[in-house]
């Protein structure tokens, strides 16, 4: 395996492909100086001088060069003419004058394409000045689009954008009305907003991928996305189906592919370095010299795929990015070791993160992992969110890049704040990592903890996307540090789509459950009202029955009293005289309201009170009835009860009738 450091060699040679560097050395018979001079003109400040062979200088490379076998004759001859000016590690009296890094821009405007080559230290406004001369468009009416980080101001320095060597931009002039000759460019602009379906066949896996991309996506970005799916690095991808004129910097809309669907094929291509087994270790030395001479710089979004296998070439990435063990530049840890209070630890994490990377960063949840889970998963279905667990490791080479360029990007910060509860933890210290694994096991199960254990240090930082479900919590995605802003946003949006679908089901179930509970509550309330109405009705009936019983009792008592009076009156009546007595006899005939007749004989001298008592003894008291004569009509009950029948002219016989008083 060739031990090559995967750093960016474009600053020195313009070559960003290790296989291409090896091929270049082979073409120049492994003459390092000749290979470099073949791609860098002499006026770039390259000085040539003789230095001893690689074998004699092997001690400067450490243990690897001590075991290296003798170089082949061709390689030895080449090494005698190599220049020490290319490698800072080699002792030399010559200093190379570093040339500024040049950036290439392919700018499209309507029917025209302008190629701009400019130094990395220039500002965006200088590109517009060049385009003003070429396109005859005032800078004030020009909008330069296509930047991967979004719209940028004219004063931004290109170097701060971390751009690749080749870039594609386009100019918009909304204040300038296009003419009929610009119809073709209008079609191109429309194509930038269209979605292209790429059907990509992965030959080794015998699998097809159907991927949708906007027309503004570059071919390079498509290749990086395919790299995530196939695990084939971009530099090792061999494609078929792209138009012959297409380049990696072109957008899909401008590349000439078929719309709306285009078929492509991809497979892994073998590296030329694999064919040089007899001289493998000599080749290692030559290539290491070539690569170590390049300046190391932070890799931008578009070069993120070169991060993925740095350990594959045997280079310590922490040394490559200046993150060695030197204590002079070591930063304060994001989280103290063996902290007892999780809240204090997260407050320290947030403060130190802000100190390192600025105020623009996700709002980290201050509280325990359990509290974050409660906040995200256990509220109303409409209020639930995804839980994003950010795991940081200061020993990872990707940490600073991921935090500064991904986690602090405005679009990522805004999206996380709106849709996620973000909780963070620092696993640099083993004690803190062990505590995290314990928390994950308790809240998410041993599978999640085991998954975190499988990731190596150089694969951190990690962003775990966790979704709460009815019975358990599910990790939807684990995003590693070797990603770009676009890929990170795409994965976050993908997780959000899954969560939204689940949330809609939960909202539906919750609404149905609440509707059922409401119906049950209404039924319970109606039942209680019915019970209350029945109780009141029963109580009313009981009161009515009690009242009836009371009235009946009163009536019975009154009747008993009347009966007693009647009986007493009946017993008190004088006996009925015989018809043929010595005294005058008065025979009275009394008709009752029911039509019956009461007939009795009284002595003429009998008082009217005796007549009234007789009528009362038959159930017709004078208080309720009046006793009347037929003709002339007289009310006998109004006469003096002490007068006799003779005085009342009820002799010798009379017919009377009873009438109820009003």
JOZIUR-V64854 format. One record per residue. N is the residue number from 1. RES is the residue in three letters. OMEGA is omega in degrees with one decimal (* if undefined). Layout:
# JOZIUR-V64854
N RES OMEGA
N RES OMEGA
This chain:
# JOZIUR-V64854
1 UNK -179.0
2 UNK 180.0
3 UNK -177.0
4 UNK 177.0
5 UNK -177.3
6 UNK 174.8
7 UNK -176.3
8 UNK -180.0
9 UNK -176.7
10 UNK -178.8
11 UNK -177.3
12 UNK -172.1
13 UNK -174.6
14 UNK -178.1
15 UNK 178.4
16 UNK -178.8
17 UNK -178.8
18 UNK -179.7
19 UNK 179.2
20 UNK 178.1
21 UNK 179.1
22 UNK 179.0
23 UNK 179.2
24 UNK 177.6
25 UNK 179.6
26 UNK -179.6
27 UNK 179.3
28 UNK 175.6
29 UNK 178.0
30 UNK 172.7
31 UNK -173.0
32 UNK -177.0
33 UNK 179.8
34 UNK 179.5
35 UNK -179.0
36 UNK 180.0
37 UNK 178.4
38 UNK -179.5
39 UNK 178.2
40 UNK 179.9
41 UNK -177.5
42 UNK -178.7
43 UNK 177.8
44 UNK 176.3
45 UNK -179.5
46 UNK -179.9
47 UNK -179.2
48 UNK 174.3
49 UNK -179.5
50 UNK 171.5
51 UNK -174.8
52 UNK -175.0
53 UNK 179.8
54 UNK -178.6
55 UNK -179.1
56 UNK 179.2
57 UNK -172.1
58 UNK -175.5
59 UNK -179.2
60 UNK -178.7
61 UNK 177.2
62 UNK -173.9
63 UNK -177.4
64 UNK -175.2
65 UNK -179.5
66 UNK -178.0
67 UNK -176.2
68 UNK 177.6
69 UNK 179.6
70 UNK -178.7
71 UNK 175.0
72 UNK -178.6
73 UNK -177.7
74 UNK -179.1
75 UNK -179.8
76 UNK 179.4
77 UNK -179.8
78 UNK -175.6
79 UNK -179.4
80 UNK -179.9
81 UNK -177.9
82 UNK -178.5
83 UNK 177.3
84 UNK -177.8
85 UNK -174.5
86 UNK -173.5
87 UNK 179.2
88 UNK -178.2
89 UNK -177.9
90 UNK 176.4
91 UNK -177.5
92 UNK 177.3
93 UNK -178.2
94 UNK 178.2
95 UNK 179.4
96 UNK 174.5
97 UNK -176.0
98 UNK 178.2
99 UNK 178.9
100 UNK 179.4
101 UNK -179.4
102 UNK 178.3
103 UNK 178.5
104 UNK 178.4
105 UNK 173.9
106 UNK -172.3
107 UNK -179.4
108 UNK 176.4
109 UNK -178.7
110 UNK -177.4
111 UNK -174.9
112 UNK 174.1
113 UNK -178.0
114 UNK 175.6
115 UNK -179.6
116 UNK 175.1
117 UNK -173.1
118 UNK -179.8
119 UNK -178.7
120 UNK -179.2
121 UNK -179.4
122 UNK 178.2
123 UNK 179.4
124 UNK -179.3
125 UNK 179.1
126 UNK 175.7
127 UNK 179.6
128 UNK 177.8
129 UNK 178.1
130 UNK 180.0
131 UNK 177.5
132 UNK 178.6
133 UNK -175.4
134 UNK -173.1
135 UNK -176.7
136 UNK 177.7
137 UNK 179.8
138 UNK 179.5
139 UNK -177.3
140 UNK -179.2
141 UNK -173.6
142 UNK 173.9
143 UNK -177.5
144 UNK -174.0
145 UNK 176.4
146 UNK 177.8
147 UNK -177.3
148 UNK -179.2
149 UNK -177.5
150 UNK -179.1
151 UNK 179.6
152 UNK 179.6
153 UNK -177.5
154 UNK -175.7
155 UNK -178.9
156 UNK 176.4
157 UNK -175.8
158 UNK -177.4
159 UNK -179.4
160 UNK 179.7
161 UNK 178.6
162 UNK -176.0
163 UNK 172.1
164 UNK -177.7
165 UNK -177.8
166 UNK -175.7
167 UNK 177.1
168 UNK 177.9
169 UNK 173.9
170 UNK -175.3
171 UNK 172.9
172 UNK 177.7
173 UNK -177.2
174 UNK -179.1
175 UNK -179.3
176 UNK -177.4
177 UNK 179.1
178 UNK 177.3
179 UNK -178.6
180 UNK -177.5
181 UNK -178.2
182 UNK -177.5
183 UNK -179.4
184 UNK 178.3
185 UNK 177.8
186 UNK 177.1
187 UNK 178.7
188 UNK 179.4
189 UNK 177.1
190 UNK -179.8
191 UNK 178.9
192 UNK -179.1
193 UNK 179.8
194 UNK 177.4
195 UNK 178.9
196 UNK 174.9
197 UNK 178.2
198 UNK 175.4
199 UNK -171.8
200 UNK 179.1
201 UNK 175.3
202 UNK -169.1
203 UNK -177.4
204 UNK -177.9
205 UNK -177.6
206 UNK -177.2
207 UNK 178.4
208 UNK 176.2
209 UNK 174.9
210 UNK -174.0
211 UNK 176.2
212 UNK 178.5
213 UNK 173.1
214 UNK -178.9
215 UNK 180.0
216 UNK 178.9
217 UNK -179.7
218 UNK 178.6
219 UNK 178.5
220 UNK 179.1
221 UNK 176.6
222 UNK -179.1
223 UNK 177.9
224 UNK 177.6
225 UNK 177.8
226 UNK 177.1
227 UNK 177.9
228 UNK -177.4
229 UNK -171.6
230 UNK -174.9
231 UNK 174.4
232 UNK 178.2
233 UNK -177.0
234 UNK -176.6
235 UNK -179.4
236 UNK -178.1
237 UNK 173.8
238 UNK -170.8
239 UNK 169.9
240 UNK 179.3
241 UNK 176.5
242 UNK 174.8
243 UNK -176.2
244 UNK -177.0
245 UNK -175.3
246 UNK 175.1
247 UNK -175.7
248 UNK -177.0
249 UNK -178.8
250 UNK 170.7
251 UNK 178.8
252 UNK -178.4
253 UNK -176.5
254 UNK -173.6
255 UNK 179.7
256 UNK 178.5
257 UNK -177.7
258 UNK 176.5
259 UNK 6.5
260 UNK -174.3
261 UNK 179.0
262 UNK -177.1
263 UNK -179.8
264 UNK 174.7
265 UNK -179.3
266 UNK 174.5
267 UNK 179.2
268 UNK 177.7
269 UNK -178.9
270 UNK -178.7
271 UNK 177.1
272 UNK -177.9
273 UNK -178.3
274 UNK -177.6
275 UNK -175.4
276 UNK -176.5
277 UNK -177.3
278 UNK -175.6
279 UNK -171.6
280 UNK -173.8
281 UNK 174.7
282 UNK 178.3
283 UNK 178.8
284 UNK -177.4
285 UNK -178.0
286 UNK -177.7
287 UNK 177.6
288 UNK 177.4
289 UNK -178.9
290 UNK -174.7
291 UNK -176.6
292 UNK 179.7
293 UNK -178.1
294 UNK 174.3
295 UNK 178.3
296 UNK 176.0
297 UNK -179.6
298 UNK -176.3
299 UNK -177.5
300 UNK -178.9
301 UNK -173.9
302 UNK 179.5
303 UNK -174.6
304 UNK -177.2
305 UNK -179.7
306 UNK 178.6
307 UNK -158.1
308 UNK -173.8
309 UNK -177.0
310 UNK -180.0
311 UNK -177.9
312 UNK -177.9
313 UNK 172.7
314 UNK -178.4
315 UNK 177.0
316 UNK -174.9
317 UNK -179.6
318 UNK 175.1
319 UNK -177.8
320 UNK -178.5
321 UNK 176.1
322 UNK -178.4
323 UNK -179.4
324 UNK -174.8
325 UNK -179.8
326 UNK -178.4
327 UNK -177.5
328 UNK -176.7
329 UNK -178.5
330 UNK -178.3
331 UNK 175.7
332 UNK -178.8
333 UNK 177.6
334 UNK -176.8
335 UNK 178.6
336 UNK -178.1
337 UNK 176.7
338 UNK 177.3
339 UNK -178.2
340 UNK -175.1
341 UNK -178.1
342 UNK -179.9
343 UNK 177.9
344 UNK 179.5
345 UNK -178.7
346 UNK 173.6
347 UNK 176.7
348 UNK 179.2
349 UNK -177.9
350 UNK -179.4
351 UNK -178.6
352 UNK 177.1
353 UNK 178.0
354 UNK 178.6
355 UNK -177.3
356 UNK -165.9
357 UNK 175.7
358 UNK -176.1
359 UNK -177.3
360 UNK 177.6
361 UNK -179.9
362 UNK 176.5
363 UNK -178.6
364 UNK 179.5
365 UNK 179.6
366 UNK -178.4
367 UNK -179.5
368 UNK 176.7
369 UNK 177.5
370 UNK 178.5
371 UNK 177.4
372 UNK 178.1
373 UNK 177.8
374 UNK -179.4
375 UNK -174.6
376 UNK -165.2
377 UNK -163.7
378 UNK 172.6
379 UNK 172.2
380 UNK -177.0
381 UNK -179.5
382 UNK -176.2
383 UNK -176.9
384 UNK 179.8
385 UNK 171.8
386 UNK 176.2
387 UNK 176.9
388 UNK 180.0
389 UNK -179.9
390 UNK -179.8
391 UNK -175.3
392 UNK 175.2
393 UNK -177.5
394 UNK -179.2
395 UNK 179.2
396 UNK 179.7
397 UNK -175.9
398 UNK -172.0
399 UNK -176.6
400 UNK -179.4
401 UNK -177.4
402 UNK -178.0
403 UNK -173.8
404 UNK -173.3
405 UNK -177.7
406 UNK -174.6
407 UNK -178.8
408 UNK 175.7
409 UNK -175.5
410 UNK -177.3
411 UNK -179.8
412 UNK 179.9
413 UNK -179.2
414 UNK -176.8
415 UNK 178.4
416 UNK -177.8
417 UNK -176.1
418 UNK -168.5
419 UNK -172.5
420 UNK 161.4
421 UNK -173.9
422 UNK 178.3
423 UNK -173.1
424 UNK 176.7
425 UNK 179.4
426 UNK -177.8
427 UNK 179.7
428 UNK 179.2
429 UNK -176.8
430 UNK -179.9
431 UNK 178.4
432 UNK 178.5
433 UNK 179.1
434 UNK 178.9
435 UNK 177.6
436 UNK -179.1
437 UNK 177.5
438 UNK 179.4
439 UNK -179.4
440 UNK 178.7
441 UNK -177.8
442 UNK -173.3
443 UNK -174.1
444 UNK 179.5
445 UNK -175.7
446 UNK -178.3
447 UNK 179.9
448 UNK 179.1
449 UNK 179.0
450 UNK 177.8
451 UNK 179.2
452 UNK 179.9
453 UNK -175.6
454 UNK -178.6
455 UNK 178.9
456 UNK -177.4
457 UNK -175.9
458 UNK 175.5
459 UNK 174.9
460 UNK 0.3
461 UNK 176.7
462 UNK 174.5
463 UNK -179.2
464 UNK 177.6
465 UNK -173.6
466 UNK 178.2
467 UNK 177.4
468 UNK 178.2
469 UNK -172.5
470 UNK -174.4
471 UNK -177.1
472 UNK 177.0
473 UNK -174.5
474 UNK 175.2
475 UNK -177.9
476 UNK -172.9
477 UNK 171.8
478 UNK -176.6
479 UNK -179.7
480 UNK -175.7
481 UNK -176.7
482 UNK -178.5
483 UNK 178.5
484 UNK 179.6
485 UNK -179.4
486 UNK -179.2
487 UNK 178.1
488 UNK 179.2
489 UNK -179.5
490 UNK 180.0
491 UNK 176.6
492 UNK 179.7
493 UNK 176.8
494 UNK 176.2
495 UNK -179.3
496 UNK 177.7
497 UNK 178.5
498 UNK -179.5
499 UNK -178.2
500 UNK 178.2
501 UNK 178.5
502 UNK -179.6
503 UNK 178.9
504 UNK 176.3
505 UNK 179.7
506 UNK 178.7
507 UNK 178.8
508 UNK 179.3
509 UNK -179.4
510 UNK 178.0
511 UNK 178.4
512 UNK 179.0
513 UNK 178.2
514 UNK 177.6
515 UNK 178.0
516 UNK 179.5
517 UNK 178.9
518 UNK 177.4
519 UNK 179.9
520 UNK 177.6
521 UNK 178.6
522 UNK 177.9
523 UNK 178.6
524 UNK 178.9
525 UNK 178.1
526 UNK 179.0
527 UNK 178.4
528 UNK 177.0
529 UNK 178.3
530 UNK 177.7
531 UNK 179.7
532 UNK 178.4
533 UNK 178.0
534 UNK -179.6
535 UNK 179.7
536 UNK 178.9
537 UNK 179.6
538 UNK 178.3
539 UNK 178.2
540 UNK 178.3
541 UNK 179.6
542 UNK 177.7
543 UNK 179.8
544 UNK 178.6
545 UNK 179.1
546 UNK 179.0
547 UNK 177.9
548 UNK 177.7
549 UNK 179.5
550 UNK 179.4
551 UNK 177.4
552 UNK 179.6
553 UNK 178.3
554 UNK 179.4
555 UNK -180.0
556 UNK 179.3
557 UNK 178.8
558 UNK 179.5
559 UNK 179.5
560 UNK 179.7
561 UNK 178.1
562 UNK -179.8
563 UNK 179.5
564 UNK 178.0
565 UNK -178.9
566 UNK -178.9
567 UNK 179.7
568 UNK 177.8
569 UNK -179.2
570 UNK -179.9
571 UNK -177.4
572 UNK -178.3
573 UNK 173.8
574 UNK -178.6
575 UNK -179.2
576 UNK -178.5
577 UNK 178.2
578 UNK -176.2
579 UNK -175.1
580 UNK 178.1
581 UNK 179.9
582 UNK -176.9
583 UNK 178.5
584 UNK -177.7
585 UNK 176.2
586 UNK -179.3
587 UNK -176.8
588 UNK 178.4
589 UNK -172.7
590 UNK 178.5
591 UNK -179.9
592 UNK 177.7
593 UNK -179.6
594 UNK 178.2
595 UNK 178.5
596 UNK -178.8
597 UNK 173.8
598 UNK -176.0
599 UNK 178.7
600 UNK 179.0
601 UNK 177.2
602 UNK 172.3
603 UNK -178.8
604 UNK -179.3
605 UNK -178.6
606 UNK 179.7
607 UNK 176.6
608 UNK -179.3
609 UNK 178.3
610 UNK 177.4
611 UNK 179.8
612 UNK 179.1
613 UNK 178.0
614 UNK -180.0
615 UNK -179.7
616 UNK 179.3
617 UNK 176.5
618 UNK 176.0
619 UNK -178.4
620 UNK -177.8
621 UNK -177.9
622 UNK 177.0
623 UNK -176.8
624 UNK -175.2
625 UNK 174.4
626 UNK -176.0
627 UNK -171.5
628 UNK 171.8
629 UNK -176.9
630 UNK -177.7
631 UNK -10.4
632 UNK -175.8
633 UNK 177.4
634 UNK 178.3
635 UNK -175.8
636 UNK -175.9
637 UNK 178.6
638 UNK 179.4
639 UNK -179.0
640 UNK -177.0
641 UNK -177.2
642 UNK 178.7
643 UNK -177.4
644 UNK 179.1
645 UNK 179.1
646 UNK -179.9
647 UNK 179.5
648 UNK 177.5
649 UNK 175.4
650 UNK -176.1
651 UNK 0.9
652 UNK 176.8
653 UNK -178.3
654 UNK 174.4
655 UNK 179.8
656 UNK 173.9
657 UNK -178.7
658 UNK 179.1
659 UNK -179.0
660 UNK 177.9
661 UNK 179.5
662 UNK *
